[in-house]
Amino acid sequence: MNGAGPREGEGRLRGGLTLRALAPNAITAGALCVGLTSIRFAIEAAAIASPQQAEPVWKFCVGAVILAGLLDGIDGRIARLLKAQSRFGAELDSLADSISFGVAPALVLYLWSLQQAPRLGWFAALAFALCCVLRLARFNARIDADNQPHKSAGFLTGVPAPVGAGLSFLPLYLSIVTGRPEFSDPRLVGGWLALIAFLMISNLPTLSWGKLRPRRNVRLELIALAGLIVAALLSEPWLTLVGLSVAYLLLIPVGLISYARVKRPRAGRAADATPNP
């Protein structure tokens, strides 16, 4: 009957979680399990004496974290499509992200390289995992805040957790592509991990997908480029991941310049709106 609400318990789980919210939350749980599985295989890879035999397992570890990132991008869109957003889903998503994009990359890189310098390596791994959790906590704390200058201008604050996880593996990508042992040096990996940790909790404005609005005359070219990137990921995944990581790093100063251009006129309008005493 139109206009009638659901009967008690119909379409809703105990605790206020609707049945249609199961799909996005199940995907989030899957992403969490994928991130934890990468840790399990990293432990197995660290126990393999031959680097040649261990390399496919390390590749699987990285692939699992990347898959978790893809799932993380899907669950939110499905929740919005089904109009199934909930506070439970937001909390679950942050908890899953802290494991998949904070703890998992830190442990994978520690077992791959950083354990060769236990003191430096462990502190670098701790810094990365901690900064990822702090970033997610900051996001949750501001989720209902109205005064968010970066968000209101269409920017993100700092490097997102999934992107930070992908960037943290850059030395591993380079090691796989080149086969050179220098890229697995724990001093290099530890320093790089600390840098990405800083970028995640920094106040740097970074570009968001919503901010990227290409001109009409190049949209077909961008569609073709996206298709070529997918093909490159299938044929030369590690070299392509190196290229994508470098491209994102180059976009960070672009975000700073773009935000500075947006901030100046916004500050001028705010000053004009302030009444004179």
ABEGO torsion letter per residue (X at the ends): XBGBBBBBGBGBBBGGBBAAAAAAAAAAAAAAAAAAAAAAAAAAAAABABAAAAAAAAAAAAAAAAAAAAAAAAAAAAAAAAGABBAAAAAAAAAAAAAAAAAAAAAAAAAAAAAABAAAAAAAAAAAAAAAAAAAAAAAAAAABABBAAAAAGBBBEBBAAAAAAAAAAAAAAAAAAGBAAAABAAAAAAAAAAAAAAAABABBBBBAAABBBBAAAAAAAAAAAAAAAAAAAABAAAAAAAAAAAAAAAAAAAAAAAAAAAAAAAAAAAAABBBX
